Amino acid sequence: MLAEIEAEVAQELEEERPPSGGPAYQVVGSLVGLAVGVGGALLAFNYGLGSLREPGPGLWPFLVSVLIAVLSAVLLVVGRGLTDAEAFTRKSVLPVVGAVTFVAFGLLMPLTGFEIPALILCVIWLKFLGGESWRNTIVISVVTVAAFYLLFLYGLRIPLPHLISF
């Protein structure tokens, strides 16, 4: 019985899978990842890196962006031989919207503080990209921003620009 269920689930997943894209899609995906990583590293660097003992607001985003760029470069080199890329569909625009809103968050934060752009980012990602209900979106967004606020400003003592002070 378990084997039948597994076969049925595998068949349903195969039917929902987007069409295969081939090596060209691997290259395009790698280049996009590389651009996102390099762009994120440049934005994060402008916030100031600080040191490992006293991290600046850009240190961790910088490290994550560098990791994205390095992994994308590796995929660019070895990805041409891979055949598991999916063709672009209408849903392929969702990661682009996510990346654009994340860059907008980085650009707005010095102007408006951490809280407002973080809340807007959470709402866009949860409601419009993730399809959550408005109730879940509002609750999760407020709790997430509050948790990151407390973590970064008070737990890690990272001097992020912010509007609210406790």
DRENGU-18032 format. One record per residue (C-alpha): x, y, z; residue in three letters. Coordinates in nm, 4 decimals. Layout:
BEGIN
+----------+----------+----------+--------+
!        u !        v !        w ! residu !
+----------+----------+----------+--------+
!        X !        Y !        Z !    ALA !
...
+----------+----------+----------+--------+
//
This chain:
BEGIN
+----------+----------+----------+--------+
!        u !        v !        w ! residu !
+----------+----------+----------+--------+
!   0.0000 !   0.0000 !   0.0000 !    MET !
!   0.2864 !   0.2396 !   0.0847 !    LEU !
!   0.4486 !   0.1739 !  -0.2535 !    ALA !
!   0.1213 !   0.2609 !  -0.4296 !    GLU !
!   0.0946 !   0.5900 !  -0.2418 !    ILE !
!   0.4577 !   0.6751 !  -0.3180 !    GLU !
!   0.4044 !   0.5997 !  -0.6870 !    ALA !
!   0.0899 !   0.8134 !  -0.6959 !    GLU !
!   0.2628 !   1.1073 !  -0.5243 !    VAL !
!   0.5626 !   1.0775 !  -0.7596 !    ALA !
!   0.3299 !   1.0809 !  -1.0613 !    GLN !
!   0.1438 !   1.3900 !  -0.9334 !    GLU !
!   0.4725 !   1.5703 !  -0.8713 !    LEU !
!   0.5935 !   1.4831 !  -1.2205 !    GLU !
!   0.2719 !   1.6206 !  -1.3737 !    GLU !
!   0.3114 !   1.9526 !  -1.1847 !    GLU !
!   0.6783 !   1.9940 !  -1.2761 !    ARG !
!   0.7587 !   2.2694 !  -1.5279 !    PRO !
!   0.9093 !   2.1638 !  -1.8605 !    PRO !
!   1.2821 !   2.0910 !  -1.8753 !    SER !
!   1.5012 !   2.3805 !  -1.9833 !    GLY !
!   1.8433 !   2.2394 !  -2.0607 !    GLY !
!   2.1950 !   2.3823 !  -2.0247 !    PRO !
!   2.1098 !   2.7328 !  -2.1503 !    ALA !
!   1.8718 !   2.7769 !  -1.8592 !    TYR !
!   2.1461 !   2.6641 !  -1.6183 !    GLN !
!   2.3750 !   2.9345 !  -1.7553 !    VAL !
!   2.1066 !   3.2057 !  -1.7350 !    VAL !
!   2.0183 !   3.1034 !  -1.3802 !    GLY !
!   2.3848 !   3.1106 !  -1.2816 !    SER !
!   2.4330 !   3.4576 !  -1.4299 !    LEU !
!   2.1280 !   3.5893 !  -1.2468 !    VAL !
!   2.2543 !   3.4430 !  -0.9198 !    GLY !
!   2.5966 !   3.5924 !  -0.9840 !    LEU !
!   2.4444 !   3.9364 !  -1.0477 !    ALA !
!   2.2329 !   3.9144 !  -0.7324 !    VAL !
!   2.5330 !   3.8063 !  -0.5250 !    GLY !
!   2.7649 !   4.0780 !  -0.6570 !    VAL !
!   2.4943 !   4.3460 !  -0.6301 !    GLY !
!   2.4079 !   4.2413 !  -0.2768 !    GLY !
!   2.7747 !   4.2407 !  -0.1757 !    ALA !
!   2.8204 !   4.5941 !  -0.3115 !    LEU !
!   2.5117 !   4.7236 !  -0.1296 !    LEU !
!   2.6112 !   4.5510 !   0.1939 !    ALA !
!   2.9677 !   4.6828 !   0.1709 !    PHE !
!   2.8316 !   5.0390 !   0.1595 !    ASN !
!   2.6616 !   4.9843 !   0.4974 !    TYR !
!   2.9963 !   4.9074 !   0.6588 !    GLY !
!   3.1308 !   4.5659 !   0.7487 !    LEU !
!   3.2844 !   4.6317 !   1.0867 !    GLY !
!   3.4670 !   4.3276 !   1.2255 !    SER !
!   3.3725 !   3.9837 !   1.3518 !    LEU !
!   3.3903 !   4.1123 !   1.7098 !    ARG !
!   3.1886 !   4.4253 !   1.6300 !    GLU !
!   2.9938 !   4.3530 !   1.3099 !    PRO !
!   2.8606 !   4.6425 !   1.1108 !    GLY !
!   2.5148 !   4.6380 !   0.9537 !    PRO !
!   2.6529 !   4.5090 !   0.6232 !    GLY !
!   2.8729 !   4.2218 !   0.7441 !    LEU !
!   2.6304 !   3.9302 !   0.7344 !    TRP !
!   2.4475 !   4.0419 !   0.4191 !    PRO !
!   2.7902 !   4.0847 !   0.2590 !    PHE !
!   2.9000 !   3.7324 !   0.3561 !    LEU !
!   2.5749 !   3.5786 !   0.2322 !    VAL !
!   2.5986 !   3.7738 !  -0.0947 !    SER !
!   2.9579 !   3.6611 !  -0.1501 !    VAL !
!   2.8484 !   3.3008 !  -0.0879 !    LEU !
!   2.5673 !   3.3396 !  -0.3430 !    ILE !
!   2.8117 !   3.4845 !  -0.5979 !    ALA !
!   3.0687 !   3.2079 !  -0.5423 !    VAL !
!   2.8107 !   2.9285 !  -0.5662 !    LEU !
!   2.6630 !   3.0874 !  -0.8789 !    SER !
!   3.0098 !   3.1078 !  -1.0356 !    ALA !
!   3.0661 !   2.7381 !  -0.9573 !    VAL !
!   2.7283 !   2.6545 !  -1.1109 !    LEU !
!   2.8202 !   2.8612 !  -1.4162 !    LEU !
!   3.1308 !   2.6476 !  -1.4674 !    VAL !
!   2.9839 !   2.3034 !  -1.3958 !    VAL !
!   2.6173 !   2.3740 !  -1.4764 !    GLY !
!   2.6515 !   2.3485 !  -1.8521 !    ARG !
!   2.6660 !   1.9713 !  -1.8251 !    GLY !
!   2.3599 !   1.9442 !  -1.5999 !    LEU !
!   2.0194 !   1.8626 !  -1.7453 !    THR !
!   1.7899 !   1.9289 !  -1.4487 !    ASP !
!   1.7131 !   2.2952 !  -1.5206 !    ALA !
!   1.3497 !   2.3951 !  -1.5528 !    GLU !
!   1.2274 !   2.6156 !  -1.8363 !    ALA !
!   1.1143 !   2.9645 !  -1.7441 !    PHE !
!   0.7408 !   3.0004 !  -1.6862 !    THR !
!   0.5180 !   3.2752 !  -1.5515 !    ARG !
!   0.6179 !   3.1697 !  -1.1998 !    LYS !
!   0.9820 !   3.2373 !  -1.2860 !    SER !
!   0.9215 !   3.6077 !  -1.2293 !    VAL !
!   0.8574 !   3.5526 !  -0.8557 !    LEU !
!   1.2274 !   3.5233 !  -0.7599 !    PRO !
!   1.2983 !   3.8355 !  -0.9660 !    VAL !
!   1.0309 !   4.0269 !  -0.7747 !    VAL !
!   1.1784 !   3.8907 !  -0.4511 !    GLY !
!   1.5269 !   4.0099 !  -0.5458 !    ALA !
!   1.4025 !   4.3536 !  -0.6566 !    VAL !
!   1.2095 !   4.4041 !  -0.3324 !    THR !
!   1.5143 !   4.2959 !  -0.1321 !    PHE !
!   1.7300 !   4.5539 !  -0.3144 !    VAL !
!   1.4595 !   4.8163 !  -0.2517 !    ALA !
!   1.4711 !   4.7195 !   0.1174 !    PHE !
!   1.8452 !   4.7808 !   0.1190 !    GLY !
!   1.8061 !   5.1181 !  -0.0500 !    LEU !
!   1.5171 !   5.2353 !   0.1705 !    LEU !
!   1.6636 !   5.1303 !   0.5039 !    MET !
!   1.9071 !   5.4241 !   0.5405 !    PRO !
!   1.6291 !   5.6682 !   0.4492 !    LEU !
!   1.3369 !   5.5361 !   0.6536 !    THR !
!   1.4960 !   5.3096 !   0.9116 !    GLY !
!   1.4769 !   4.9334 !   0.9470 !    PHE !
!   1.1150 !   4.8884 !   1.0549 !    GLU !
!   0.9093 !   5.0211 !   0.7627 !    ILE !
!   1.1039 !   4.8580 !   0.4751 !    PRO !
!   1.1270 !   4.5295 !   0.6685 !    ALA !
!   0.7512 !   4.5265 !   0.7249 !    LEU !
!   0.6802 !   4.6080 !   0.3593 !    ILE !
!   0.9250 !   4.3374 !   0.2473 !    LEU !
!   0.7585 !   4.0763 !   0.4690 !    CYS !
!   0.4110 !   4.1699 !   0.3449 !    VAL !
!   0.5143 !   4.1520 !  -0.0214 !    ILE !
!   0.6930 !   3.8205 !   0.0215 !    TRP !
!   0.4236 !   3.6542 !   0.2316 !    LEU !
!   0.1056 !   3.7827 !   0.0656 !    LYS !
!   0.1979 !   3.8415 !  -0.2956 !    PHE !
!   0.4825 !   3.5962 !  -0.3517 !    LEU !
!   0.3826 !   3.3294 !  -0.0995 !    GLY !
!   0.0049 !   3.3480 !  -0.1269 !    GLY !
!  -0.0577 !   3.3670 !   0.2493 !    GLU !
!  -0.3843 !   3.4994 !   0.3897 !    SER !
!  -0.3948 !   3.8608 !   0.5066 !    TRP !
!  -0.4293 !   3.7474 !   0.8667 !    ARG !
!  -0.1192 !   3.5265 !   0.8518 !    ASN !
!   0.0691 !   3.7915 !   0.6559 !    THR !
!   0.0063 !   4.0645 !   0.9127 !    ILE !
!   0.0786 !   3.8495 !   1.2171 !    VAL !
!   0.3921 !   3.6882 !   1.0736 !    ILE !
!   0.5231 !   4.0190 !   0.9355 !    SER !
!   0.4849 !   4.2088 !   1.2636 !    VAL !
!   0.6335 !   3.9250 !   1.4707 !    VAL !
!   0.9227 !   3.8784 !   1.2249 !    THR !
!   1.0128 !   4.2483 !   1.2171 !    VAL !
!   0.9916 !   4.2691 !   1.5967 !    ALA !
!   1.2107 !   3.9595 !   1.6361 !    ALA !
!   1.4738 !   4.0876 !   1.3928 !    PHE !
!   1.4585 !   4.4311 !   1.5550 !    TYR !
!   1.5324 !   4.2841 !   1.8972 !    LEU !
!   1.7901 !   4.0389 !   1.7605 !    LEU !
!   1.9935 !   4.2860 !   1.5562 !    PHE !
!   1.9676 !   4.6020 !   1.7682 !    LEU !
!   1.9757 !   4.4543 !   2.1174 !    TYR !
!   2.0963 !   4.0960 !   2.0891 !    GLY !
!   2.3784 !   4.1483 !   1.8392 !    LEU !
!   2.4120 !   4.5253 !   1.8967 !    ARG !
!   2.4266 !   4.5993 !   1.5239 !    ILE !
!   2.3668 !   4.9716 !   1.4700 !    PRO !
!   2.0939 !   4.9520 !   1.2067 !    LEU !
!   1.9117 !   5.2716 !   1.1184 !    PRO !
!   1.5788 !   5.2614 !   1.3001 !    HIS !
!   1.2817 !   5.4792 !   1.3871 !    LEU !
!   1.1706 !   5.3188 !   1.7123 !    ILE !
!   1.3858 !   5.3172 !   2.0269 !    SER !
!   1.3151 !   5.1315 !   2.3492 !    PHE !
+----------+----------+----------+--------+
//
